[in-house]
């Protein structure tokens, strides 16, 4: 079964700016009223980086981390699951999933997983 993406972002009721993670006050207009929204649609890659020398708890050799923007404006960070040789570039469309990103005490920890949509 496909898991729902467990990300909740906060849209300012006054000016519409989207915050994720939560901020006490809107960064744009200082309002304190937000509505909760979920990321929707595909995710556009804004930036990415590959990390070697991973801390304990990761069993892979490296991680590719990306920041994406969903179609409704929510931005989030996730793990990009691709081969080392795969070509990545900013602006490309990624398919978001909620999947295992690492292991903690032998149990899978879930997070945002991104795969090239093409
Ligand atoms: Zn605002």
Backbone and ligand atoms as CSV (ligand in chain L), in Angstrom:
chain,resi,resn,atom,element,x,y,z
A,1,UNK,N,N,0.836,-1.190,0.000
A,1,UNK,CA,C,0.000,0.000,0.000
A,1,UNK,C,C,0.875,1.246,0.000
A,2,UNK,N,N,0.442,2.219,-0.773
A,2,UNK,CA,C,1.198,3.457,-0.850
A,2,UNK,C,C,0.961,4.299,0.401
A,3,UNK,N,N,2.044,4.775,0.975
A,3,UNK,CA,C,1.891,5.580,2.189
A,3,UNK,C,C,1.683,7.040,1.826
A,4,UNK,N,N,0.880,7.668,2.651
A,4,UNK,CA,C,0.638,9.099,2.447
A,4,UNK,C,C,1.869,9.882,2.906
A,5,UNK,N,N,2.150,10.947,2.225
A,5,UNK,CA,C,3.289,11.776,2.602
A,5,UNK,C,C,2.941,12.545,3.878
A,6,UNK,N,N,3.680,12.255,4.939
A,6,UNK,CA,C,3.357,12.820,6.249
A,6,UNK,C,C,4.050,14.157,6.476
A,7,UNK,N,N,3.740,15.071,5.620
A,7,UNK,CA,C,4.283,16.415,5.767
A,7,UNK,C,C,3.096,17.352,5.881
A,8,UNK,N,N,3.148,18.225,6.883
A,8,UNK,CA,C,2.108,19.242,7.014
A,8,UNK,C,C,2.790,20.601,6.971
A,9,UNK,N,N,2.344,21.415,6.057
A,9,UNK,CA,C,2.879,22.765,5.958
A,9,UNK,C,C,1.789,23.732,6.419
A,10,UNK,N,N,2.175,24.971,6.627
A,10,UNK,CA,C,1.262,25.958,7.194
A,10,UNK,C,C,1.180,27.166,6.280
A,11,UNK,N,N,-0.038,27.430,5.797
A,11,UNK,CA,C,-0.227,28.576,4.909
A,11,UNK,C,C,-0.832,29.730,5.701
A,12,UNK,N,N,-0.196,30.864,5.603
A,12,UNK,CA,C,-0.683,32.060,6.293
A,12,UNK,C,C,-2.059,32.424,5.742
A,13,UNK,N,N,-3.013,32.620,6.675
A,13,UNK,CA,C,-4.378,32.953,6.238
A,13,UNK,C,C,-4.467,34.370,5.702
A,14,UNK,N,N,-3.507,35.204,6.080
A,14,UNK,CA,C,-3.570,36.604,5.674
A,14,UNK,C,C,-2.904,36.832,4.310
A,15,UNK,N,N,-1.677,36.340,4.165
A,15,UNK,CA,C,-0.956,36.668,2.932
A,15,UNK,C,C,-0.685,35.447,2.039
A,16,UNK,N,N,-0.936,34.236,2.551
A,16,UNK,CA,C,-0.792,33.061,1.706
A,16,UNK,C,C,0.597,32.444,1.688
A,17,UNK,N,N,1.545,33.041,2.397
A,17,UNK,CA,C,2.899,32.474,2.412
A,17,UNK,C,C,2.879,31.105,3.090
A,18,UNK,N,N,3.620,30.154,2.503
A,18,UNK,CA,C,3.634,28.791,3.031
A,18,UNK,C,C,4.882,28.577,3.874
A,19,UNK,N,N,4.686,28.016,5.075
A,19,UNK,CA,C,5.795,27.760,5.999
A,19,UNK,C,C,5.927,26.269,6.264
A,20,UNK,N,N,7.105,25.783,6.131
A,20,UNK,CA,C,7.404,24.417,6.534
A,20,UNK,C,C,8.884,24.334,6.851
A,21,UNK,N,N,9.277,23.989,8.061
A,21,UNK,CA,C,8.378,23.677,9.182
A,21,UNK,C,C,7.660,24.903,9.741
A,22,UNK,N,N,6.868,24.639,10.780
A,22,UNK,CA,C,6.011,25.653,11.377
A,22,UNK,C,C,6.810,26.818,11.960
A,23,UNK,N,N,6.297,28.009,11.766
A,23,UNK,CA,C,6.831,29.182,12.439
A,23,UNK,C,C,5.711,29.791,13.258
A,24,UNK,N,N,6.071,30.383,14.386
A,24,UNK,CA,C,5.103,30.964,15.278
A,24,UNK,C,C,4.344,32.115,14.611
A,25,UNK,N,N,5.086,32.899,13.829
A,25,UNK,CA,C,4.493,34.035,13.132
A,25,UNK,C,C,4.879,33.957,11.667
A,26,UNK,N,N,4.010,34.461,10.822
A,26,UNK,CA,C,4.310,34.474,9.393
A,26,UNK,C,C,5.591,35.274,9.137
A,27,UNK,N,N,6.473,34.729,8.351
A,27,UNK,CA,C,7.740,35.407,8.071
A,27,UNK,C,C,7.533,36.625,7.170
A,28,UNK,N,N,6.401,36.667,6.496
A,28,UNK,CA,C,6.155,37.782,5.582
A,28,UNK,C,C,5.350,38.896,6.241
A,29,UNK,N,N,4.278,38.518,6.953
A,29,UNK,CA,C,3.370,39.562,7.451
A,29,UNK,C,C,3.156,39.529,8.961
A,30,UNK,N,N,3.809,38.600,9.671
A,30,UNK,CA,C,3.748,38.495,11.136
A,30,UNK,C,C,2.405,37.994,11.665
A,31,UNK,N,N,1.507,37.577,10.794
A,31,UNK,CA,C,0.235,37.033,11.251
A,31,UNK,C,C,0.474,35.726,12.004
A,32,UNK,N,N,-0.439,35.381,12.910
A,32,UNK,CA,C,-0.312,34.136,13.659
A,32,UNK,C,C,-1.341,33.097,13.229
A,33,UNK,N,N,-2.118,33.404,12.200
A,33,UNK,CA,C,-3.156,32.463,11.787
A,33,UNK,C,C,-2.741,31.694,10.542
A,34,UNK,N,N,-2.742,30.361,10.690
A,34,UNK,CA,C,-2.318,29.502,9.588
A,34,UNK,C,C,-3.368,28.437,9.324
A,35,UNK,N,N,-3.397,27.945,8.105
A,35,UNK,CA,C,-4.156,26.726,7.845
A,35,UNK,C,C,-3.172,25.647,7.423
A,36,UNK,N,N,-3.479,24.412,7.832
A,36,UNK,CA,C,-2.603,23.295,7.511
A,36,UNK,C,C,-2.844,22.831,6.083
A,37,UNK,N,N,-1.775,22.595,5.354
A,37,UNK,CA,C,-1.919,22.043,4.011
A,37,UNK,C,C,-0.931,20.901,3.815
A,38,UNK,N,N,-1.272,19.999,2.916
A,38,UNK,CA,C,-0.401,18.875,2.568
A,38,UNK,C,C,0.235,19.177,1.220
A,39,UNK,N,N,1.444,18.630,1.005
A,39,UNK,CA,C,2.028,18.791,-0.324
A,39,UNK,C,C,1.175,18.084,-1.371
A,40,UNK,N,N,1.054,18.704,-2.532
A,40,UNK,CA,C,0.234,18.108,-3.593
A,40,UNK,C,C,0.988,18.084,-4.899
A,41,UNK,N,N,0.734,17.036,-5.659
A,41,UNK,CA,C,1.271,16.941,-7.009
A,41,UNK,C,C,2.717,16.486,-7.040
A,42,UNK,N,N,3.363,16.728,-8.151
A,42,UNK,CA,C,4.750,16.344,-8.334
A,42,UNK,C,C,5.636,17.379,-7.660
A,43,UNK,N,N,6.928,17.066,-7.597
A,43,UNK,CA,C,7.867,17.929,-6.889
A,43,UNK,C,C,8.975,18.364,-7.842
A,44,UNK,N,N,9.224,19.658,-7.855
A,44,UNK,CA,C,10.293,20.194,-8.712
A,44,UNK,C,C,11.560,20.352,-7.888
A,45,UNK,N,N,12.649,19.849,-8.435
A,45,UNK,CA,C,13.918,19.895,-7.703
A,45,UNK,C,C,14.491,21.305,-7.726
A,46,UNK,N,N,14.689,21.868,-6.537
A,46,UNK,CA,C,15.231,23.224,-6.440
A,46,UNK,C,C,16.741,23.190,-6.250
A,47,UNK,N,N,17.205,22.256,-5.434
A,47,UNK,CA,C,18.634,22.125,-5.204
A,47,UNK,C,C,18.910,20.734,-4.657
A,48,UNK,N,N,20.120,20.256,-4.813
A,48,UNK,CA,C,20.444,18.927,-4.294
A,48,UNK,C,C,21.927,18.844,-3.964
A,49,UNK,N,N,22.250,17.880,-3.134
A,49,UNK,CA,C,23.648,17.679,-2.778
A,49,UNK,C,C,23.862,16.206,-2.445
A,50,UNK,N,N,25.054,15.732,-2.662
A,50,UNK,CA,C,25.363,14.340,-2.340
A,50,UNK,C,C,26.316,14.322,-1.146
A,51,UNK,N,N,25.975,13.484,-0.169
A,51,UNK,CA,C,26.747,13.448,1.075
A,51,UNK,C,C,27.420,12.084,1.221
A,52,UNK,N,N,28.721,12.090,1.383
A,52,UNK,CA,C,29.461,10.868,1.692
A,52,UNK,C,C,29.789,10.889,3.182
A,53,UNK,N,N,30.474,9.887,3.683
A,53,UNK,CA,C,30.821,9.830,5.119
A,53,UNK,C,C,29.578,9.987,5.993
A,54,UNK,N,N,28.676,9.038,5.865
A,54,UNK,CA,C,27.417,9.142,6.589
A,54,UNK,C,C,27.577,8.743,8.048
A,55,UNK,N,N,26.766,9.340,8.909
A,55,UNK,CA,C,26.811,8.950,10.322
A,55,UNK,C,C,26.283,7.534,10.512
A,56,UNK,N,N,26.501,6.991,11.664
A,56,UNK,CA,C,26.016,5.669,12.022
A,56,UNK,C,C,24.501,5.612,11.850
A,57,UNK,N,N,24.013,4.483,11.365
A,57,UNK,CA,C,22.573,4.366,11.177
A,57,UNK,C,C,22.200,4.311,9.706
A,58,UNK,N,N,23.146,4.690,8.858
A,58,UNK,CA,C,22.910,4.600,7.428
A,58,UNK,C,C,23.713,3.422,6.889
A,59,UNK,N,N,23.080,2.577,6.103
A,59,UNK,CA,C,23.846,1.456,5.583
A,59,UNK,C,C,24.241,1.662,4.124
A,60,UNK,N,N,23.889,2.788,3.539
A,60,UNK,CA,C,24.333,3.044,2.178
A,60,UNK,C,C,25.631,3.850,2.189
A,61,UNK,N,N,26.281,3.944,1.050
A,61,UNK,CA,C,27.600,4.568,0.973
A,61,UNK,C,C,27.505,6.094,0.889
A,62,UNK,N,N,26.427,6.557,0.348
A,62,UNK,CA,C,26.249,8.005,0.234
A,62,UNK,C,C,24.754,8.300,0.190
A,63,UNK,N,N,24.426,9.532,0.350
A,63,UNK,CA,C,23.038,9.974,0.302
A,63,UNK,C,C,22.933,11.141,-0.663
A,64,UNK,N,N,21.842,11.180,-1.392
A,64,UNK,CA,C,21.584,12.363,-2.200
A,64,UNK,C,C,20.362,13.052,-1.594
A,65,UNK,N,N,20.558,14.283,-1.195
A,65,UNK,CA,C,19.510,15.046,-0.519
A,65,UNK,C,C,19.055,16.165,-1.439
A,66,UNK,N,N,17.761,16.338,-1.559
A,66,UNK,CA,C,17.261,17.402,-2.416
A,66,UNK,C,C,16.202,18.234,-1.716
A,67,UNK,N,N,16.074,19.470,-2.149
A,67,UNK,CA,C,14.973,20.321,-1.709
A,67,UNK,C,C,14.050,20.487,-2.908
A,68,UNK,N,N,12.777,20.208,-2.686
A,68,UNK,CA,C,11.819,20.271,-3.792
A,68,UNK,C,C,10.675,21.222,-3.465
A,69,UNK,N,N,10.010,21.668,-4.516
A,69,UNK,CA,C,8.791,22.453,-4.350
A,69,UNK,C,C,7.659,21.702,-5.018
A,70,UNK,N,N,6.622,21.420,-4.233
A,70,UNK,CA,C,5.450,20.732,-4.769
A,70,UNK,C,C,4.607,21.703,-5.594
A,71,UNK,N,N,3.637,21.117,-6.320
A,71,UNK,CA,C,2.833,21.937,-7.225
A,71,UNK,C,C,2.018,22.992,-6.483
A,72,UNK,N,N,1.699,22.735,-5.208
A,72,UNK,CA,C,0.940,23.743,-4.462
A,72,UNK,C,C,1.841,24.651,-3.633
A,73,UNK,N,N,3.139,24.622,-3.904
A,73,UNK,CA,C,4.022,25.602,-3.290
A,73,UNK,C,C,4.747,25.137,-2.033
A,74,UNK,N,N,4.380,23.968,-1.494
A,74,UNK,CA,C,5.056,23.470,-0.291
A,74,UNK,C,C,6.480,23.047,-0.659
A,75,UNK,N,N,7.440,23.477,0.158
A,75,UNK,CA,C,8.833,23.086,-0.055
A,75,UNK,C,C,9.270,22.144,1.048
A,76,UNK,N,N,10.005,21.104,0.683
A,76,UNK,CA,C,10.466,20.148,1.684
A,76,UNK,C,C,11.769,19.522,1.230
A,77,UNK,N,N,12.481,18.949,2.206
A,77,UNK,CA,C,13.732,18.271,1.906
A,77,UNK,C,C,13.493,16.767,1.909
A,78,UNK,N,N,14.143,16.072,0.993
A,78,UNK,CA,C,13.962,14.622,0.943
A,78,UNK,C,C,15.199,13.923,0.418
A,79,UNK,N,N,15.139,12.607,0.478
A,79,UNK,CA,C,16.235,11.794,-0.069
A,79,UNK,C,C,15.919,11.441,-1.517
A,80,UNK,N,N,16.885,11.657,-2.385
A,80,UNK,CA,C,16.713,11.301,-3.785
A,80,UNK,C,C,17.285,9.902,-3.981
A,81,UNK,N,N,16.458,8.990,-4.441
A,81,UNK,CA,C,16.908,7.616,-4.654
A,81,UNK,C,C,17.223,7.395,-6.132
A,82,UNK,N,N,18.494,7.500,-6.464
A,82,UNK,CA,C,18.965,7.284,-7.836
A,82,UNK,C,C,20.323,6.599,-7.780
A,83,UNK,N,N,20.746,6.065,-8.897
A,83,UNK,CA,C,22.098,5.521,-8.998
A,83,UNK,C,C,23.101,6.659,-8.930
A,84,UNK,N,N,24.315,6.289,-8.571
A,84,UNK,CA,C,25.357,7.301,-8.461
A,84,UNK,C,C,25.609,7.995,-9.798
A,85,UNK,N,N,25.404,7.258,-10.889
A,85,UNK,CA,C,25.698,7.797,-12.216
A,85,UNK,C,C,24.542,8.624,-12.781
A,86,UNK,N,N,23.393,8.606,-12.092
A,86,UNK,CA,C,22.208,9.277,-12.629
A,86,UNK,C,C,22.440,10.783,-12.755
A,87,UNK,N,N,21.895,11.325,-13.810
A,87,UNK,CA,C,22.033,12.762,-14.031
A,87,UNK,C,C,20.912,13.500,-13.288
A,88,UNK,N,N,21.311,14.444,-12.488
A,88,UNK,CA,C,20.337,15.261,-11.771
A,88,UNK,C,C,20.559,16.706,-12.149
A,89,UNK,N,N,19.485,17.451,-12.251
A,89,UNK,CA,C,19.650,18.885,-12.454
A,89,UNK,C,C,18.489,19.630,-11.816
A,90,UNK,N,N,18.760,20.840,-11.391
A,90,UNK,CA,C,17.708,21.614,-10.759
A,90,UNK,C,C,16.624,21.893,-11.794
A,91,UNK,N,N,15.385,21.907,-11.325
A,91,UNK,CA,C,14.260,22.149,-12.216
A,91,UNK,C,C,13.607,20.868,-12.703
A,92,UNK,N,N,14.293,19.727,-12.524
A,92,UNK,CA,C,13.698,18.481,-13.001
A,92,UNK,C,C,12.554,18.050,-12.083
A,93,UNK,N,N,11.623,17.291,-12.651
A,93,UNK,CA,C,10.438,16.896,-11.899
A,93,UNK,C,C,10.684,15.554,-11.210
A,94,UNK,N,N,10.391,15.505,-9.921
A,94,UNK,CA,C,10.585,14.305,-9.124
A,94,UNK,C,C,9.235,13.768,-8.666
A,95,UNK,N,N,9.183,12.447,-8.533
A,95,UNK,CA,C,7.969,11.804,-8.033
A,95,UNK,C,C,8.156,11.599,-6.531
A,96,UNK,N,N,7.292,12.228,-5.707
A,96,UNK,CA,C,7.453,12.105,-4.256
A,96,UNK,C,C,6.778,10.856,-3.700
A,97,UNK,N,N,7.426,10.220,-2.746
A,97,UNK,CA,C,6.844,9.078,-2.043
A,97,UNK,C,C,7.222,9.172,-0.576
A,98,UNK,N,N,6.467,8.468,0.259
A,98,UNK,CA,C,6.817,8.376,1.673
A,98,UNK,C,C,7.392,6.981,1.889
A,99,UNK,N,N,8.681,6.894,2.103
A,99,UNK,CA,C,9.316,5.578,2.176
A,99,UNK,C,C,10.426,5.533,3.194
A,100,UNK,N,N,11.020,4.345,3.392
A,100,UNK,CA,C,12.099,4.214,4.362
A,100,UNK,C,C,13.331,5.000,3.924
A,101,UNK,N,N,13.885,5.808,4.803
A,101,UNK,CA,C,15.056,6.613,4.464
A,101,UNK,C,C,16.293,6.208,5.272
A,102,UNK,N,N,16.084,5.558,6.408
A,102,UNK,CA,C,17.225,5.049,7.181
A,102,UNK,C,C,16.710,4.078,8.229
A,103,UNK,N,N,17.644,3.466,8.924
A,103,UNK,CA,C,17.253,2.516,9.964
A,103,UNK,C,C,17.662,3.054,11.321
A,104,UNK,N,N,16.777,2.878,12.284
A,104,UNK,CA,C,17.077,3.289,13.642
A,104,UNK,C,C,16.690,2.139,14.552
A,105,UNK,N,N,17.647,1.623,15.314
A,105,UNK,CA,C,17.419,0.465,16.174
A,105,UNK,C,C,16.757,-0.674,15.395
A,106,UNK,N,N,17.217,-0.876,14.164
A,106,UNK,CA,C,16.713,-1.982,13.348
A,106,UNK,C,C,15.366,-1.728,12.690
A,107,UNK,N,N,14.792,-0.574,12.920
A,107,UNK,CA,C,13.496,-0.273,12.319
A,107,UNK,C,C,13.633,0.808,11.255
A,108,UNK,N,N,12.862,0.660,10.201
A,108,UNK,CA,C,12.922,1.647,9.132
A,108,UNK,C,C,12.300,2.960,9.592
A,109,UNK,N,N,12.997,4.037,9.304
A,109,UNK,CA,C,12.461,5.366,9.567
A,109,UNK,C,C,11.970,5.913,8.234
A,110,UNK,N,N,10.748,6.406,8.222
A,110,UNK,CA,C,10.167,6.876,6.966
A,110,UNK,C,C,10.386,8.371,6.772
A,111,UNK,N,N,10.493,8.730,5.520
A,111,UNK,CA,C,10.665,10.132,5.190
A,111,UNK,C,C,10.332,10.351,3.719
A,112,UNK,N,N,10.589,11.559,3.273
A,112,UNK,CA,C,10.286,11.904,1.884
A,112,UNK,C,C,11.346,11.316,0.959
A,113,UNK,N,N,10.877,10.503,0.009
A,113,UNK,CA,C,11.756,9.885,-0.981
A,113,UNK,C,C,11.404,10.451,-2.359
A,114,UNK,N,N,12.424,10.840,-3.104
A,114,UNK,CA,C,12.198,11.458,-4.412
A,114,UNK,C,C,12.859,10.616,-5.497
A,115,UNK,N,N,12.121,10.402,-6.574
A,115,UNK,CA,C,12.683,9.686,-7.702
A,115,UNK,C,C,12.398,10.488,-8.972
A,116,UNK,N,N,13.357,10.517,-9.886
A,116,UNK,CA,C,13.099,11.249,-11.139
A,116,UNK,C,C,11.825,10.731,-11.802
A,117,UNK,N,N,10.984,11.637,-12.270
A,117,UNK,CA,C,9.679,11.244,-12.798
A,117,UNK,C,C,9.776,10.714,-14.234
A,118,UNK,N,N,10.835,11.075,-14.930
A,118,UNK,CA,C,10.909,10.717,-16.336
A,118,UNK,C,C,11.157,9.254,-16.616
L,1,ZN,ZN,ZN,1.483,36.146,6.153
